[in-house]
């Protein structure tokens, strides 16, 4: 009976998902203990290797093997000015390929329901932060839960929102979408808000009834604006949003201030100087050619550090998965929503090659699309025979 209740392989998979998708090592590093964080980080990679050898191998994702090799090799040869010590550099390589090769097997065996549960837990950690581990001096009225950065917290929320379209129970689906929308709004991420609006507009193509979700979001924004003074730290963006809604042009300008476009402009000249092979590893990270400021864009990072070849491959990857997801839109719209979310978030985040959960989500989306393609081909073959 015990063996039936506790499946070691499932327990191992869920432990890996908790450590990676919920960013537990990073959270522990910030709020608890750096030694424990290091142990959990290495544990997550060790468990990935164990899972890989415990299960029948299904192959690997060729896109990220090739993109990763080109990025690391070219950027390492293009310039050493900003490279970390050799040992640290090799560890970054090893971690990336463990995620890509071993994580592929975990992604292959993770259902949409399982992934959604972990994304929902990650979203709920945002509200827990307000009451349990909020740091007013550091969080500035924006919340991120386990993910440390509000934009990363918003990304997890928008992924969960997109994946919620796979839920079969209409009541649970509605409640989950309410919760995730509220949690995403608490990150006060402009990227989350724009993607949330985009997804809901696209979802109207499925059913006109989905238009009511836009009213839901607008209502939650009004509630947050009204009760801004009750939050532990009054949020600057909410104050600006309230002013914008009341017709204050200065508030609208303040809301747009500090956009990513201003950050990206700092790095354009360095890209034009070395467009073929780039400026070298970590030159577009914090402390590189742009000073303490990082580029905050994974596309510009790969272009600026390793040149045009891996950059075009990454762009091509997103073109391919977007095209694939459009083919399955009416059967599984969440694949398109998650593809759009990942492609868009990489425009505001430059940690793609070192972020375990970003890499895992990319692997999962591609695996889910491959399964959808196989299922479609199978049904077409059955119809013909």
MIPA-128632 format. One line per 2 residues: for each residue x, y, z of C-alpha. Coordinates in steps of 0.001 Angstrom, whole numbers, plus 500000, padded with zeros to 6 digits. Layout:
BEGIN
X:Y:Z | ... $
***
This chain:
BEGIN
500000:500000:500000 | 502833:502373:500930 $
504540:501751:497613 | 501372:502707:495765 $
500941:505916:497776 | 504557:507076:497535 $
506134:506837:494116 | 509868:507652:494511 $
510104:508915:490957 | 507131:511271:491429 $
508494:512455:494778 | 511852:513168:493150 $
510193:515048:490287 | 508084:517186:492603 $
511114:517991:494763 | 512989:519151:491657 $
510005:521247:490531 | 509758:522872:493972 $
513459:523748:494037 | 513602:525049:490460 $
510176:526492:489617 | 509773:528121:493054 $
513357:529454:493102 | 513876:528064:496611 $
517728:528318:496643 | 517581:531990:495607 $
514902:532749:498194 | 516879:531023:500957 $
520003:532977:499976 | 518211:536312:500412 $
516047:535630:503447 | 517754:532813:505358 $
521253:531402:505031 | 523825:531479:502176 $
525284:528108:503185 | 521862:526434:503130 $
521140:528160:499815 | 524314:526726:498295 $
523404:523247:499562 | 519903:523493:498057 $
521273:524807:494771 | 523694:521924:494351 $
521000:519527:495581 | 518679:520649:492782 $
521326:519927:490141 | 522248:516636:491801 $
518607:515528:491834 | 518285:516449:488149 $
521172:514101:487352 | 519647:511333:489506 $
516278:511756:487761 | 517987:511612:484374 $
519577:508230:485097 | 516518:506822:486898 $
514320:507239:483833 | 514410:506170:480214 $
516034:508946:478198 | 513825:510558:475570 $
516532:512632:473888 | 517381:516293:474341 $
516341:519722:473150 | 518624:520459:470158 $
517771:524170:470144 | 519257:524947:473524 $
522195:522594:473122 | 523254:524470:469976 $
522342:527970:471230 | 524099:527333:474547 $
527257:525990:472929 | 527476:528885:470495 $
526781:531474:473188 | 529301:530145:475713 $
532059:529321:473218 | 531858:532516:471148 $
531424:534848:474137 | 534294:533165:475975 $
536619:533608:473000 | 535449:537127:472087 $
536722:538801:475228 | 537923:537957:478730 $
537708:541409:480310 | 534547:540703:482281 $
534760:536922:482639 | 534604:535489:486162 $
537403:533192:487419 | 537779:530000:485385 $
536260:527777:488075 | 533149:529967:488347 $
532908:530189:484561 | 532986:526395:484204 $
530341:525975:486907 | 528008:528300:484944 $
528553:526138:481833 | 527957:522891:483734 $
524791:524134:485432 | 523348:525300:482117 $
523866:521953:480405 | 522575:519970:483399 $
519344:521973:483197 | 519106:521604:479415 $
519913:517872:479251 | 518563:516494:482543 $
515801:519073:482923 | 514471:518011:479545 $
513505:514635:481054 | 511709:516315:483950 $
509869:518634:481549 | 508826:515663:479410 $
507212:514035:482454 | 505582:517139:483976 $
501891:517555:483198 | 500250:520932:482719 $
498298:520346:485950 | 501488:519706:487932 $
503227:522760:486521 | 500157:524913:487177 $
500065:523903:490856 | 503675:524996:491331 $
503075:528249:489444 | 500025:528915:491634 $
502099:528304:494778 | 504744:530672:493401 $
502095:533319:492748 | 500645:532937:496259 $
504112:533487:497760 | 503693:537138:496696 $
500873:537747:499185 | 502759:535801:501860 $
505694:538166:501406 | 503579:541143:502436 $
502773:539587:505820 | 505622:537159:506524 $
508914:538257:504992 | 508445:541772:503696 $
511465:544095:503826 | 510172:547694:503388 $
513686:549065:502846 | 514330:546657:499992 $
510937:545975:498412 | 509767:549606:497940 $
506119:548565:497972 | 506571:546049:495142 $
506337:542351:495904 | 507938:539294:494343 $
507468:536336:496709 | 509993:533553:496221 $
511342:535220:493074 | 513143:538216:494651 $
512529:540491:491675 | 509010:541877:491048 $
509345:541409:487280 | 510266:537741:487830 $
507293:537357:490159 | 505089:538927:487486 $
506479:536448:484933 | 505504:533472:487104 $
502020:534975:487494 | 501515:535529:483770 $
502693:531967:483058 | 500209:530642:485598 $
497469:532816:484140 | 498184:531527:480638 $
498323:527907:481816 | 495029:528313:483698 $
493262:528003:480347 | 493969:524246:480503 $
491895:523861:483692 | 488683:521886:483201 $
486759:522919:486332 | 485202:526324:485504 $
484846:527429:489153 | 488426:526554:490057 $
489593:528163:486826 | 487825:531436:487643 $
489094:531498:491242 | 492643:530686:490133 $
492579:533456:487516 | 491320:535962:490109 $
494076:534981:492536 | 496858:535025:489956 $
495697:538356:488526 | 495745:539953:491977 $
499165:538466:492773 | 500524:539714:489447 $
499185:543204:490091 | 500921:543228:493485 $
504260:542944:491662 | 503371:546257:489951 $
505210:544996:486895 | 504381:546897:483720 $
505358:543795:481734 | 502818:541689:483628 $
500046:544213:483016 | 500769:544505:479286 $
500967:540715:478823 | 497811:540197:480908 $
495889:542620:478681 | 497317:541000:475530 $
496375:537470:476642 | 492850:538515:477541 $
492356:540300:474224 | 493551:537201:472352 $
491327:534958:474493 | 488252:536795:473165 $
488979:534956:469905 | 488118:531744:471799 $
484956:533123:473376 | 483470:536595:473666 $
482712:535727:477314 | 486415:536099:478068 $
485979:539856:477702 | 484669:539929:481275 $
488182:539148:482501 | 489275:542607:481373 $
486612:544063:483655 | 487939:541822:486426 $
491446:543208:486046 | 490279:546808:485877 $
488232:546280:489042 | 491231:544849:490899 $
493381:547801:489815 | 490766:550211:491194 $
490708:548291:494479 | 494510:548456:494767 $
494533:552171:493962 | 491823:552775:496583 $
493541:550778:499296 | 497130:551737:498469 $
497440:553468:501836 | 496737:550187:503647 $
499720:548363:502091 | 502864:548081:504298 $
504673:550394:501873 | 502705:552742:499609 $
503586:551917:496047 | 504952:554712:493889 $
503513:553238:490697 | 500037:552984:492215 $
500230:556630:493200 | 501318:557490:489660 $
498555:555293:488218 | 495952:556983:490397 $
497177:560360:489141 | 497088:559128:485541 $
493500:557910:485913 | 492540:561291:487345 $
494065:563071:484316 | 497397:564188:485803 $
499807:564382:482831 | 502846:564632:485131 $
501854:561354:486802 | 501560:559697:483377 $
505073:560871:482466 | 506416:559620:485807 $
504804:556237:485170 | 506739:555881:481915 $
510002:557082:483448 | 512812:554560:483762 $
511518:552307:480998 | 513654:549492:479605 $
514074:551427:476350 | 516309:553905:478163 $
518404:551036:479536 | 518770:549342:476149 $
519954:552551:474480 | 523056:552509:476672 $
524249:549323:474948 | 523420:549949:471272 $
526801:551449:470418 | 528625:548427:471880 $
526513:546087:469740 | 527306:548090:466596 $
531027:548022:467428 | 531169:544203:467464 $
528053:542755:465808 | 529589:539484:464532 $
531215:537914:467610 | 530188:540288:470361 $
532041:541880:473254 | 532627:538780:475363 $
531049:536875:478214 | 529270:539012:480862 $
530141:542262:479073 | 526411:543098:478997 $
525774:542052:482592 | 526009:544314:485608 $
529567:545618:485852 | 530318:545165:482140 $
530556:547705:479327 | 527513:549546:480647 $
528988:550028:484101 | 526992:548707:487047 $
523902:548534:484841 | 522985:545325:483018 $
521216:545340:479658 | 517999:543772:481042 $
517272:542069:477737 | 518315:538483:476946 $
518195:539080:473184 | 520523:542080:473418 $
522715:540209:475892 | 523296:537271:473561 $
523792:539636:470595 | 526127:541935:472505 $
528192:539165:474103 | 528281:536418:471437 $
527215:538116:468226 | 524660:537605:465561 $
524657:533796:465058 | 523289:532623:468446 $
521066:535714:468495 | 519323:534713:465257 $
518971:531128:466485 | 517213:532320:469646 $
514888:534525:467565 | 514225:531583:465231 $
513380:529362:468210 | 510641:531756:469314 $
509320:532075:465763 | 509085:528274:465590 $
507290:527790:468915 | 504920:530683:468209 $
504043:529183:464843 | 503551:525752:466433 $
501401:527149:469240 | 499159:528988:466753 $
498430:525621:465130 | 497094:524300:468446 $
495441:527530:469592 | 491806:526406:469686 $
492666:523083:471343 | 495219:524418:473840 $
495521:528235:473853 | 497802:528158:476910 $
500736:527120:474700 | 500465:530360:472709 $
499991:532444:475860 | 503058:530918:477553 $
505168:531260:474397 | 504272:534945:474129 $
504964:535438:477841 | 508412:533822:477698 $
509430:535632:474499 | 508287:538964:475949 $
509794:538564:479412 | 513231:537914:477900 $
513031:541497:476637 | 513154:542710:480253 $
515431:540075:481791 | 519044:539261:480908 $
519425:536153:483094 | 518139:533540:480663 $
521333:531455:480558 | 521728:531380:484340 $
518088:531207:485473 | 516986:527631:486170 $
513261:528358:486101 | 513425:530377:482865 $
515303:527546:481143 | 512953:524916:482558 $
509858:526804:481378 | 511360:527059:477881 $
512030:523297:477894 | 508514:522553:479125 $
506815:524703:476478 | 508808:523038:473695 $
508080:519549:475098 | 504352:520336:475388 $
504282:521583:471788 | 506091:518459:470575 $
503518:516257:472333 | 500686:518316:470847 $
502207:517847:467375 | 502459:514077:467908 $
498863:513922:469115 | 497673:515910:466105 $
499583:513694:463691 | 498179:510624:465402 $
494597:511849:465083 | 495117:512796:461411 $
496556:509336:460707 | 493581:507681:462448 $
491141:509711:460341 | 492902:508630:457131 $
492886:504957:458081 $
***
